[in-house]
Each structure stands twice: as C-alpha cells, then as structure tokens.
Amino acid sequence: MSGRERSAGGVVFRGGEVLLIRDTYGRWSFPKGHVEAGETDEKAAEREVLEETGITAHAVAPLADLSYPLPRLDDTIKDVKLFVMSFQSGRPRPLKNETMTARFMAFTDALDALGKRSYPGYDGLLRQARQIHERENTPRRA
C-alpha cells in the first residue's frame, strides 16, 4: 500500500499545564488522529483530542505541519496538522487501545518527558506552542 494519511491534533494548554498522552509505543506525544471526510483540520483536532483524552479543547492557532513515513505501512506518508489549543472542559482519561496515559503536566515536566521519551523535535514543538499560546493570551492594547 502506498499513499498519504491525513491527521490533526494539538497541544492543549490549561493555565501553565500541557496535555500529553503516552501512546501504545510508550512515547509521550500530543493527541492526534485521522481527519474524516468533510472535516476541517481544526475540527478534526478538537474531535481527536476529545476522543483520545476526554478533554474538550478549542483550536486557537496553527502550530506545525509534519510529514513522516509510517513504518507499519509501506510507502505511506502521514501528514499531521498540529494546533495550539486551549482547554475548555473535562478530565483526562486514556482511550483504550490507543493511549496508555492522558494527563496534564506542568510545562517543565512536559518538556522533560518529551525530551526523554518522545518523537524527534516534539520538545521544540512544545516550546513553539507555548510562545504562540502566550502571544494569543496576551491582552491587546487599544
């Protein structure tokens, strides 16, 4: 099989905390998943965060476009659109068979987790997400 797989997800902030999942490979990551037919990337990110973690969040700003090969599927490339997201409601809980853990962590703890057991560059994405989050949440002067 060859082709492309489209996904969306996000970095969810709740105050100074960040929502992370531990996937079935044991790596810390951001919640993300397939974009369904007729769905915008933003709505897919919001739906996937809710499905994977039980958290309702709102996409605030684009963060990154990632593309990488999927080792389990020959010649398939996964395209992921990540957003900076703001927490709305809910309590974290993992999605059976897809995530081992879902929890909010202090920013420095999340950065440490992503730096030790994650995917290449995810700690850098978290730093970028925090800058965007802070910029989006800074009151604008009239």
Rosetta blueprint (number, residue, H / E / L):
1 M L
2 S L
3 G E
4 R E
5 E E
6 R E
7 S E
8 A E
9 G E
10 G E
11 V E
12 V E
13 F E
14 R E
15 G L
16 G L
17 E E
18 V E
19 L E
20 L E
21 I E
22 R E
23 D E
24 T L
25 Y L
26 G L
27 R L
28 W E
29 S E
30 F L
31 P L
32 K E
33 G E
34 H E
35 V L
36 E L
37 A L
38 G L
39 E L
40 T L
41 D H
42 E H
43 K H
44 A H
45 A H
46 E H
47 R H
48 E H
49 V H
50 L H
51 E H
52 E H
53 T H
54 G L
55 I L
56 T E
57 A E
58 H E
59 A E
60 V E
61 A E
62 P E
63 L E
64 A E
65 D E
66 L E
67 S E
68 Y E
69 P E
70 L L
71 P L
72 R L
73 L L
74 D L
75 D L
76 T E
77 I E
78 K E
79 D E
80 V E
81 K E
82 L E
83 F E
84 V E
85 M E
86 S E
87 F E
88 Q E
89 S E
90 G L
91 R L
92 P L
93 R L
94 P L
95 L L
96 K L
97 N L
98 E L
99 T E
100 M E
101 T E
102 A E
103 R E
104 F E
105 M E
106 A E
107 F H
108 T H
109 D H
110 A H
111 L H
112 D H
113 A H
114 L H
115 G H
116 K H
117 R L
118 S L
119 Y L
120 P L
121 G L
122 Y H
123 D H
124 G H
125 L H
126 L H
127 R H
128 Q H
129 A H
130 R H
131 Q H
132 I H
133 H H
134 E H
135 R H
136 E H
137 N L
138 T L
139 P L
140 R L
141 R L
142 A L
